[in-house]
Amino acid sequence: MDDVDYVFQGLPLHVLLVHAVVIAVPVVALLLVVLAAWPAARRTLWVPALVAAALLVPLGLVTVEAGEWLEERVPEAPLIEAHTSQGEDIVPWLYAVLGVAALVAAWQVVTIVARRRAAASDAETGASLRSAGGVNRITGLVVSIVLTLVAIGVAVGAIWTVVQIGESGSRAVWEGSFSDTPLED
């Protein structure tokens, strides 16, 4: 960590990266809930969601590292120490979001393969495709419900963690450093 200079254009990189994390984590987590629950959306957006979730992990890890770098360069303060200790709490949630994205992607691939096999089988036998996308309807419904519940759980956990970390960071920066009334020039 000492070999890397976490500064961009004169600003600590953590200050810039944290904005991307605060926006991207909830957006990707909520997108995964939608994809788990809505097959039509999943058919279109599963690849971008998987890529976005995969990019969240390094983004979050670099943001945490940049925050630790910054902590070593500001005066010690209990609020900053509290924020820094909370910052790493996002890491397991980043991997959980990636795991949900992988599950959504895997389910979509299974659905695609089953649909193709059913279509090929139907073409050979002259039968019509009667199941939803080549997957048994009951199986599809159960998997979608479980996947949606998992996605909701991970989304709630990830978003709650981002909010808690962000709130502690805001307190560390702003508590006691502004006036309730406008300052006179």
C-alpha positions as CSV (number, residue, x, y, z in Angstrom):
1,M,0.0,0.0,0.0
2,D,2.9,2.4,0.7
3,D,4.1,2.1,-2.9
4,V,0.9,3.5,-4.4
5,D,0.0,7.2,-4.3
6,Y,-3.8,7.4,-4.1
7,V,-4.1,10.9,-5.5
8,F,-5.8,12.2,-8.7
9,Q,-5.4,15.7,-9.8
10,G,-4.4,16.8,-6.3
11,L,-7.3,15.1,-4.6
12,P,-7.3,12.0,-2.5
13,L,-8.6,9.2,-4.8
14,H,-10.9,7.9,-2.0
15,V,-12.9,11.1,-2.1
16,L,-13.6,10.5,-5.8
17,L,-14.0,6.8,-5.9
18,V,-16.4,6.7,-3.0
19,H,-19.0,8.5,-5.1
20,A,-18.9,5.7,-7.7
21,V,-19.3,3.1,-5.1
22,V,-22.2,4.9,-3.4
23,I,-24.1,5.0,-6.7
24,A,-23.0,1.7,-8.4
25,V,-23.6,-0.7,-5.5
26,P,-27.3,0.1,-5.1
27,V,-27.9,0.4,-8.8
28,V,-26.3,-3.0,-9.6
29,A,-27.9,-4.7,-6.5
30,L,-31.4,-3.4,-7.5
31,L,-30.8,-4.4,-11.1
32,L,-30.1,-7.9,-10.0
33,V,-33.4,-8.0,-8.0
34,V,-35.2,-7.0,-11.2
35,L,-33.4,-9.6,-13.3
36,A,-34.0,-12.3,-10.8
37,A,-37.8,-11.6,-10.8
38,W,-38.3,-10.6,-14.5
39,P,-37.2,-13.1,-17.1
40,A,-37.7,-10.7,-20.0
41,A,-35.3,-8.2,-18.5
42,R,-32.9,-11.0,-17.6
43,R,-32.7,-12.2,-21.2
44,T,-31.5,-8.7,-22.2
45,L,-29.5,-7.4,-19.3
46,W,-27.8,-10.5,-17.7
47,V,-24.4,-9.9,-19.3
48,P,-24.2,-6.2,-18.5
49,A,-25.3,-6.9,-14.9
50,L,-22.6,-9.6,-14.6
51,V,-19.9,-7.3,-15.9
52,A,-21.0,-4.5,-13.7
53,A,-21.0,-6.7,-10.6
54,A,-17.6,-8.0,-11.5
55,L,-16.3,-4.4,-11.8
56,L,-17.7,-3.5,-8.4
57,V,-15.3,-5.8,-6.6
58,P,-12.0,-4.1,-7.8
59,L,-13.7,-0.7,-7.5
60,G,-14.7,-1.3,-3.9
61,L,-11.3,-2.8,-3.0
62,V,-9.4,0.1,-4.5
63,T,-11.8,2.5,-2.7
64,V,-11.1,0.8,0.7
65,E,-7.3,0.8,0.0
66,A,-7.5,4.5,-0.9
67,G,-9.4,5.2,2.2
68,E,-6.8,3.5,4.4
69,W,-4.1,5.4,2.6
70,L,-6.0,8.6,3.3
71,E,-6.5,7.7,7.0
72,E,-2.7,7.6,7.4
73,R,-2.5,11.2,6.1
74,V,-5.1,13.0,8.2
75,P,-5.0,13.7,11.9
76,E,-6.3,11.0,14.2
77,A,-9.9,11.3,15.1
78,P,-12.5,8.9,16.5
79,L,-15.0,9.6,13.7
80,I,-12.4,8.9,11.0
81,E,-11.3,5.7,12.8
82,A,-14.9,4.6,13.0
83,H,-15.5,5.3,9.3
84,T,-12.3,3.4,8.3
85,S,-13.2,0.4,10.4
86,Q,-16.6,0.3,8.8
87,G,-15.2,0.7,5.3
88,E,-14.1,-2.9,5.0
89,D,-17.7,-4.0,5.8
90,I,-18.6,-3.5,2.1
91,V,-16.1,-6.1,0.8
92,P,-18.2,-9.2,1.6
93,W,-21.3,-7.5,0.1
94,L,-19.4,-6.8,-3.1
95,Y,-18.7,-10.5,-3.4
96,A,-22.3,-11.3,-2.5
97,V,-23.5,-9.0,-5.3
98,L,-21.1,-10.7,-7.7
99,G,-22.4,-14.1,-6.5
100,V,-26.0,-13.1,-7.2
101,A,-25.0,-11.8,-10.6
102,A,-23.3,-15.2,-11.3
103,L,-26.4,-17.1,-10.2
104,V,-28.7,-14.9,-12.4
105,A,-26.3,-15.4,-15.3
106,A,-26.1,-19.2,-14.7
107,W,-29.9,-19.4,-14.5
108,Q,-30.2,-17.5,-17.8
109,V,-27.7,-19.8,-19.5
110,V,-29.6,-22.9,-18.2
111,T,-32.8,-21.4,-19.6
112,I,-31.1,-20.7,-23.0
113,V,-29.7,-24.2,-23.2
114,A,-33.0,-25.8,-22.1
115,R,-34.9,-23.7,-24.7
116,R,-32.5,-24.7,-27.5
117,R,-32.7,-28.4,-26.6
118,A,-36.5,-28.3,-26.4
119,A,-36.7,-26.5,-29.7
120,A,-34.3,-29.1,-31.3
121,S,-36.3,-31.9,-29.8
122,D,-39.6,-30.4,-30.9
123,A,-38.2,-29.9,-34.4
124,E,-37.2,-33.6,-34.6
125,T,-40.5,-34.9,-33.3
126,G,-42.8,-32.3,-34.7
127,A,-44.1,-31.4,-31.3
128,S,-44.6,-27.9,-30.0
129,L,-42.7,-26.4,-27.2
130,R,-45.1,-26.4,-24.2
131,S,-42.8,-25.5,-21.3
132,A,-41.7,-22.0,-20.4
133,G,-38.4,-21.5,-22.3
134,G,-37.7,-25.2,-22.3
135,V,-37.6,-25.4,-18.5
136,N,-40.4,-27.0,-16.5
137,R,-42.7,-24.2,-15.4
138,I,-42.7,-25.3,-11.7
139,T,-38.9,-25.5,-11.6
140,G,-38.7,-22.1,-13.3
141,L,-41.1,-20.5,-10.9
142,V,-39.3,-22.0,-7.8
143,V,-35.9,-21.0,-9.1
144,S,-37.1,-17.5,-9.9
145,I,-38.6,-17.0,-6.4
146,V,-35.6,-18.3,-4.6
147,L,-33.2,-16.2,-6.8
148,T,-35.4,-13.1,-6.2
149,L,-35.4,-13.6,-2.5
150,V,-31.6,-14.1,-2.4
151,A,-31.2,-11.0,-4.6
152,I,-33.4,-8.9,-2.3
153,G,-31.5,-10.1,0.7
154,V,-28.2,-9.2,-0.8
155,A,-29.4,-5.9,-2.2
156,V,-30.8,-4.9,1.2
157,G,-27.6,-5.9,3.0
158,A,-25.3,-4.2,0.4
159,I,-27.3,-1.0,0.3
160,W,-27.7,-0.8,4.1
161,T,-23.9,-1.2,4.5
162,V,-23.1,1.5,1.9
163,V,-25.5,3.9,3.7
164,Q,-23.9,3.1,7.1
165,I,-20.4,3.6,5.7
166,G,-21.3,6.7,3.9
167,E,-23.1,8.2,6.9
168,S,-20.0,7.6,9.1
169,G,-17.8,9.1,6.4
170,S,-20.0,12.2,6.1
171,R,-19.9,12.6,9.9
172,A,-16.1,12.2,9.9
173,V,-15.7,15.0,7.3
174,W,-18.5,17.4,8.2
175,E,-19.5,17.0,11.9
176,G,-18.5,20.2,13.7
177,S,-17.0,21.8,10.5
178,F,-19.9,23.9,9.3
179,S,-22.2,26.6,10.7
180,D,-25.9,26.3,11.0
181,T,-26.2,29.9,9.9
182,P,-24.5,31.6,7.0
183,L,-21.1,33.0,7.8
184,E,-20.6,36.7,7.4
185,D,-18.1,37.8,4.7
